[in-house]
Amino acid sequence: MKEAIGMVETRSLIGAIQAADAMTKAANVKILDFHFVGSGLVAVVVTGDVAAVKAAVESGKEEAAKVAEVVSTNVIPRPHDEVDKIF
């Protein structure tokens, strides 16, 4: 994987959709995965250059928090190629 990945995990589908919308509007990122973890947890994963992903995750976290509990966020600037197998 050549680009950074960023994740926002919420405790609701609506929060995850809100995060995804904000993330794609805030920066030049693409949604890589929308993962239903279980027990109400939903994770949105985006990819793009490091600065864009950082901006997107921050925006997604802020917007999701308006409607749901944000459980976790993370940015991996240079994920190992083996991470591709997850997606």
C-alpha distances in whole Angstrom, upper triangle without the diagonal:
4,6,8,9,13,15,19,21,25,28,28,27,29,27,24,25,26,23,21,23,24,20,20,23,22,19,17,14,14,14,12,14,18,19,22,22,26,29,29,25,23,19,17,14,12,10,10,11,13,16,16,14,17,19,18,18,22,23,22,24,27,27,27,29,32,32,30,30,26,25,22,19,16,14,11,10,8,6,7,5,8,7,6,10,11,10
4,7,9,13,16,20,23,26,29,30,29,30,28,25,26,27,23,21,23,23,19,19,22,21,18,15,13,14,15,13,16,20,21,25,25,29,32,31,27,25,21,19,15,13,9,9,9,10,14,14,13,16,18,18,18,21,23,22,24,27,27,27,30,32,33,31,31,27,27,23,20,17,14,11,9,7,8,9,8,11,11,10,13,15,14
4,7,10,13,17,20,23,27,27,26,27,25,22,22,23,20,18,20,20,16,16,18,17,14,12,10,11,12,11,14,18,19,23,23,27,30,29,25,22,18,16,12,10,6,5,6,7,11,10,9,12,14,14,14,17,19,18,20,23,24,24,26,29,29,28,28,24,24,21,17,14,11,9,7,7,8,10,10,13,11,11,15,15,13
4,7,10,14,17,20,24,25,24,25,22,19,21,21,17,16,19,18,14,15,17,16,13,12,10,11,12,11,14,16,18,21,21,25,27,26,22,20,16,14,10,8,6,6,6,5,9,9,7,9,12,11,11,14,16,16,17,20,21,21,23,26,27,25,24,21,20,17,14,11,7,6,4,5,7,10,11,14,11,11,15,14,13
4,7,10,13,17,20,21,20,21,19,16,18,18,15,13,16,16,12,13,16,15,13,12,9,10,10,8,10,13,14,17,18,21,24,22,19,16,12,10,7,6,4,7,8,8,11,10,7,9,12,10,10,13,15,13,15,18,19,18,20,23,24,22,21,18,17,14,11,8,6,5,7,8,7,11,12,13,10,10,14,12,11
4,7,10,14,17,18,18,19,16,13,15,15,12,11,14,13,10,12,15,13,12,12,9,10,10,9,10,12,13,16,16,20,22,20,16,14,10,8,6,5,6,9,10,9,11,10,6,7,10,8,6,10,11,10,11,14,15,15,17,19,20,19,18,14,14,11,7,6,4,6,8,11,10,14,15,16,13,13,16,14,13
4,6,10,13,15,14,16,13,10,13,13,10,10,13,13,10,12,15,14,14,15,12,12,10,10,9,10,10,13,13,16,18,16,13,10,7,6,5,6,9,12,14,13,14,13,9,10,12,9,7,10,11,9,9,13,14,12,14,17,17,16,14,11,11,8,5,5,6,9,12,14,13,16,17,17,13,15,16,13,13
4,7,10,11,12,13,10,8,10,11,7,9,12,11,9,13,15,14,15,16,13,14,11,12,11,10,10,12,12,15,16,14,10,8,6,5,7,9,12,15,17,15,16,14,11,11,12,10,7,9,10,7,6,10,11,9,11,14,14,12,11,7,8,6,5,7,9,12,15,17,16,19,21,21,17,18,19,16,15
4,7,9,10,12,9,7,11,11,9,10,14,14,13,15,18,17,18,20,17,16,14,14,12,10,9,10,9,11,12,10,7,6,4,6,9,12,15,18,20,19,20,18,15,15,16,13,10,12,13,10,9,12,12,9,11,14,13,10,9,6,5,5,6,9,12,14,18,20,18,21,22,22,18,19,20,16,16
4,6,8,9,6,6,10,10,9,11,14,14,14,17,18,18,20,22,19,19,16,16,14,11,11,10,10,11,11,8,6,5,6,9,12,14,18,21,23,22,22,20,17,17,18,15,12,13,14,10,9,11,11,7,8,11,10,7,6,4,5,7,9,12,15,18,21,24,22,25,26,25,21,22,23,19,19
4,7,9,7,8,11,12,12,14,16,17,17,20,22,22,23,25,22,22,19,19,16,13,12,10,10,9,8,5,4,6,9,12,15,18,21,24,27,25,26,24,21,21,21,19,16,17,17,14,12,14,13,10,10,12,10,6,5,6,7,10,12,16,19,21,25,27,25,28,29,28,24,25,25,21,21
4,5,5,6,9,10,11,12,14,15,16,19,20,21,23,24,22,21,18,19,16,12,12,10,11,10,9,6,6,6,9,11,15,18,22,24,27,26,27,24,22,22,22,19,17,18,17,13,13,15,13,9,10,12,9,6,7,9,10,13,14,18,20,23,26,28,27,29,30,29,25,26,26,22,21
4,5,5,6,9,10,10,12,14,15,17,18,20,21,23,20,19,15,17,14,10,10,8,11,11,11,7,8,6,9,10,14,16,20,23,26,26,26,23,21,22,21,18,17,18,17,13,14,15,13,10,12,13,10,9,11,11,13,14,16,18,21,23,26,28,26,29,29,28,24,24,25,21,20
4,5,5,6,9,10,11,12,14,16,17,18,20,22,20,19,16,18,16,12,13,12,14,14,14,10,11,9,11,12,15,17,21,23,26,26,26,23,21,22,21,17,16,17,15,12,13,14,11,8,11,10,7,7,10,11,14,16,16,19,22,24,27,29,28,31,31,31,27,27,27,24,22
4,5,5,6,9,10,11,12,14,15,16,18,20,18,18,15,17,15,12,13,12,14,14,14,11,10,8,10,10,14,15,19,21,24,23,23,21,18,18,18,15,13,14,12,9,9,10,8,5,7,8,6,5,7,8,11,12,13,16,19,22,24,27,26,29,29,29,25,25,26,23,21
4,5,5,6,9,10,10,12,14,15,17,18,16,15,12,14,11,8,10,10,12,13,14,11,9,6,7,6,10,12,16,19,21,21,21,18,16,17,16,13,12,13,12,8,9,11,9,7,10,11,9,8,10,9,11,12,12,14,16,19,21,24,22,25,26,26,22,22,23,19,18
4,5,5,6,9,10,11,12,14,16,17,15,14,11,14,12,9,11,12,14,16,17,13,12,9,10,8,11,13,16,19,22,22,22,19,17,18,17,13,13,15,13,9,11,13,10,8,12,12,10,10,13,12,14,15,15,17,19,21,23,25,24,27,27,27,24,23,24,21,19
4,6,5,6,9,10,11,12,15,17,15,15,13,16,15,12,14,15,17,18,19,15,14,11,12,10,13,14,17,19,21,21,21,18,16,17,15,12,12,13,10,7,9,10,6,5,9,9,8,9,12,11,14,15,14,17,18,21,23,26,25,28,29,29,25,25,27,24,21
4,5,5,6,9,10,10,12,14,13,13,11,14,13,11,13,14,16,18,18,15,13,10,9,8,10,11,14,16,18,18,17,15,13,13,12,9,8,9,7,4,6,8,6,5,9,10,10,10,11,10,12,12,11,13,15,18,19,22,22,25,26,26,22,22,24,21,19
4,6,5,6,9,10,11,12,10,10,8,11,10,9,12,14,16,18,20,16,14,11,9,6,8,8,12,14,17,17,17,14,12,14,13,9,9,11,9,6,10,11,9,9,12,13,13,13,15,13,15,14,13,14,15,17,19,21,21,24,24,24,21,20,22,19,17
4,6,6,6,9,11,12,11,11,10,13,13,12,15,17,19,21,22,19,17,14,13,10,12,11,14,15,18,19,18,14,14,15,13,10,11,12,10,8,11,12,9,10,13,13,13,14,16,15,18,17,16,17,18,20,21,24,24,27,27,28,24,23,25,23,20
4,6,5,6,9,11,11,12,11,15,15,14,17,19,21,23,24,20,18,15,14,11,13,11,14,15,17,17,15,12,12,13,10,7,9,9,6,5,9,9,7,8,11,12,13,14,16,14,17,16,14,16,16,19,20,23,23,27,27,28,25,24,26,24,22
4,5,5,6,9,7,9,9,12,13,13,16,18,19,22,23,20,18,15,13,9,10,8,10,11,13,13,12,9,8,10,8,4,6,8,6,5,9,10,9,10,13,14,15,16,17,14,16,15,12,13,13,16,16,19,19,23,24,25,21,21,23,21,19
4,6,6,7,6,7,8,11,13,13,16,19,21,24,26,23,20,17,15,11,11,8,10,10,13,14,13,10,10,12,10,7,10,12,9,9,12,13,12,13,16,17,18,18,20,17,20,18,16,16,15,17,18,20,20,24,24,25,22,21,23,21,19
4,6,8,9,10,11,15,17,16,20,22,24,27,28,25,23,19,17,14,14,12,13,13,15,16,14,11,12,13,10,8,11,12,9,9,13,13,11,14,17,16,18,19,21,19,21,20,18,18,18,20,20,23,23,27,27,29,25,24,27,25,22
4,7,8,11,13,16,18,18,21,23,25,27,28,25,23,20,18,15,14,12,13,12,13,13,11,8,9,10,7,6,9,9,7,8,12,11,11,13,16,16,18,19,20,18,20,19,16,16,15,18,18,21,22,25,26,28,25,24,27,25,23
4,6,9,11,14,17,18,21,23,25,28,30,27,24,21,18,15,14,10,10,9,10,11,9,5,7,9,6,6,9,10,9,10,14,14,14,16,18,19,21,22,22,20,22,20,16,16,14,16,15,18,19,23,23,25,22,22,25,23,21
4,7,10,13,16,17,21,24,25,29,31,28,25,22,19,15,14,10,9,7,8,10,9,6,8,11,9,8,12,13,12,13,16,17,17,19,21,22,24,24,25,22,24,22,18,17,15,16,15,17,18,21,22,24,21,20,23,22,20
4,7,9,12,14,17,20,22,25,27,25,22,19,15,12,10,6,5,5,8,10,10,6,6,10,10,7,10,13,12,12,15,17,16,17,20,22,22,22,23,20,21,19,16,15,13,14,13,15,16,19,19,21,18,17,20,18,16
4,6,9,11,15,18,20,23,26,23,21,17,14,11,9,5,5,7,10,13,13,10,9,13,13,10,12,15,14,13,16,18,17,18,21,22,22,22,23,20,21,19,16,16,14,15,15,16,16,19,18,20,17,15,18,16,13
4,6,7,11,14,16,20,22,20,17,14,11,7,6,4,6,9,13,14,16,12,11,14,14,11,12,15,14,12,15,18,16,16,19,21,20,20,20,18,19,17,15,15,14,15,16,17,16,19,18,19,16,14,16,14,11
4,7,10,13,15,19,22,20,17,14,11,8,5,5,6,10,13,15,17,14,12,15,16,13,13,17,17,15,17,20,19,18,21,23,23,21,22,19,19,17,15,14,13,13,15,15,14,16,15,15,12,10,12,11,7
4,6,10,12,15,18,16,14,10,8,6,5,7,9,13,16,17,19,17,14,17,18,14,14,18,17,14,16,20,19,17,20,22,21,19,19,17,17,16,14,14,14,15,17,17,15,17,16,16,13,11,12,10,7
4,7,9,12,15,13,11,7,6,5,6,9,12,16,19,20,21,18,16,18,18,15,14,17,17,13,15,18,17,14,17,19,18,16,17,15,15,15,14,15,16,17,19,20,18,20,20,19,16,15,15,12,10
4,6,9,12,11,9,6,5,6,8,11,14,18,21,21,23,21,18,19,21,17,16,19,19,15,16,19,18,16,18,20,19,16,16,15,14,14,14,15,16,17,20,21,18,20,20,18,15,15,15,11,10
4,6,9,8,6,5,7,9,11,15,18,22,25,25,26,24,21,22,23,20,18,21,21,17,17,20,19,16,18,20,18,15,15,14,13,14,15,17,19,20,23,24,22,23,23,21,18,18,17,14,13
4,7,7,5,6,7,10,12,16,19,23,25,25,27,25,21,22,24,21,18,21,21,18,17,21,20,17,18,21,19,16,15,14,12,13,14,16,18,19,23,24,21,22,23,21,17,18,17,13,14
4,5,5,7,10,13,16,20,23,26,29,28,30,28,25,25,27,24,21,23,24,20,19,22,22,18,19,21,19,16,15,15,13,15,17,19,22,23,26,27,24,26,26,24,21,22,21,17,17
4,6,9,12,16,18,22,25,29,31,30,32,30,26,27,28,25,22,24,24,21,20,22,21,18,18,20,17,14,13,14,12,15,18,20,23,25,28,30,27,29,29,27,24,25,24,20,21
4,6,10,13,16,20,23,27,29,29,29,28,24,25,25,22,20,21,21,18,17,19,18,14,15,17,14,11,11,12,11,14,16,19,22,24,27,29,27,29,29,28,24,25,24,21,20
4,7,10,13,17,20,23,26,25,26,24,21,21,22,19,17,19,19,15,14,17,16,13,14,16,14,11,10,9,8,10,13,15,18,20,24,25,23,25,26,24,21,22,21,18,18
4,7,10,13,17,20,23,23,24,21,18,19,20,17,14,17,17,13,13,16,15,11,13,16,14,11,11,10,9,10,12,14,16,18,22,23,21,23,24,23,19,20,20,16,15
4,6,10,13,17,19,19,20,18,15,16,17,14,12,14,15,11,11,15,14,11,14,16,15,13,12,10,9,9,9,11,13,15,18,19,17,20,21,20,16,16,17,13,13
4,7,10,14,17,16,17,15,12,14,14,11,10,13,13,9,11,14,13,11,14,16,15,14,14,11,12,11,10,11,12,14,16,18,16,19,20,19,16,16,17,14,12
4,7,11,13,13,15,13,10,12,13,10,9,13,13,11,12,16,15,14,17,19,19,17,17,14,14,12,10,10,10,11,13,14,13,16,16,16,12,12,14,11,10
4,7,10,11,12,10,7,10,11,8,8,12,12,10,13,16,15,15,18,20,20,19,19,16,17,14,11,11,9,11,12,13,13,16,16,17,13,13,15,13,11
4,7,9,11,9,6,10,12,10,10,14,14,13,16,18,18,18,21,23,24,23,23,19,20,17,14,12,10,10,10,11,11,14,14,15,12,11,15,13,11
4,6,8,6,6,9,11,9,11,14,15,15,17,19,20,20,23,25,26,25,25,22,22,19,16,14,11,11,9,11,12,15,15,17,15,14,17,17,15
4,6,5,6,9,10,11,12,14,15,16,18,20,21,22,24,26,27,27,27,23,24,20,17,14,11,11,8,10,12,15,16,18,16,16,20,19,18
4,6,5,6,9,10,11,12,14,15,16,19,20,21,23,25,26,26,25,21,22,18,15,12,8,8,6,8,11,14,16,18,16,17,20,19,18
4,5,5,6,9,10,11,12,14,16,17,19,20,21,24,25,25,25,21,22,19,15,13,10,11,9,12,15,18,20,22,20,20,24,23,21
4,5,5,6,9,10,11,12,14,15,16,18,20,22,23,23,23,20,21,18,15,13,11,12,11,13,15,19,20,22,19,19,23,22,20
4,5,5,6,9,10,10,12,14,15,16,18,20,22,21,21,17,18,15,11,10,7,9,8,11,13,16,18,20,16,17,20,18,17
4,5,5,6,9,10,11,13,14,15,17,19,21,20,20,16,17,14,10,9,7,9,9,12,14,18,20,22,18,19,22,21,20
4,6,5,6,9,10,11,12,14,16,17,20,20,19,16,18,16,12,12,10,13,12,16,18,21,23,25,22,22,25,23,22
4,5,5,6,8,10,11,12,14,16,17,17,18,14,16,14,11,11,10,13,13,16,17,21,22,23,20,20,23,21,19
4,5,5,6,9,10,10,12,15,16,15,15,11,13,10,7,8,8,11,12,16,16,20,21,22,19,19,22,19,18
4,5,5,6,9,10,11,13,15,15,14,11,13,11,8,10,10,14,14,18,19,23,25,26,22,23,26,23,22
4,5,5,6,9,10,11,14,14,15,12,15,13,11,13,13,16,17,21,21,25,27,28,24,24,27,24,23
4,6,5,6,8,10,11,11,12,10,12,11,9,11,12,16,17,20,20,24,25,26,22,22,25,22,20
4,6,5,6,9,11,10,9,7,9,9,7,10,12,16,18,21,21,24,26,26,23,24,26,22,22
4,6,5,7,10,10,10,9,12,12,11,14,15,19,20,24,24,28,30,30,26,27,29,26,25
4,5,5,8,9,11,10,13,14,13,16,17,21,22,25,25,29,30,31,27,27,29,26,25
4,5,6,6,7,7,10,11,11,14,17,20,22,25,25,28,29,29,25,26,27,24,23
4,5,5,6,6,9,11,12,15,18,21,23,27,26,30,31,31,27,28,30,26,26
4,6,8,9,13,15,15,19,21,25,26,30,30,33,34,34,31,31,33,29,28
4,7,9,13,15,16,20,22,25,28,31,30,33,34,34,30,31,32,28,27
4,6,9,12,14,17,20,24,26,29,28,31,32,32,28,29,30,26,25
4,6,9,12,15,19,22,25,27,26,29,31,30,27,28,29,25,25
4,6,8,12,15,18,21,24,23,26,28,27,23,25,26,22,22
4,7,11,14,17,20,23,21,24,26,25,22,23,24,20,21
4,7,11,13,17,19,18,21,23,22,19,21,22,18,19
4,7,10,13,16,15,19,21,21,17,19,20,17,17
4,7,10,12,12,15,18,18,14,16,18,16,16
4,6,9,9,13,16,16,13,15,18,16,16
4,6,6,9,12,13,10,13,15,14,14
4,6,10,12,14,12,14,17,16,16
4,6,9,11,10,12,15,15,15
4,6,8,6,8,11,11,12
4,5,6,8,10,11,13
4,5,6,8,10,11
4,5,6,8,10
4,5,6,7
4,5,6
4,5
4
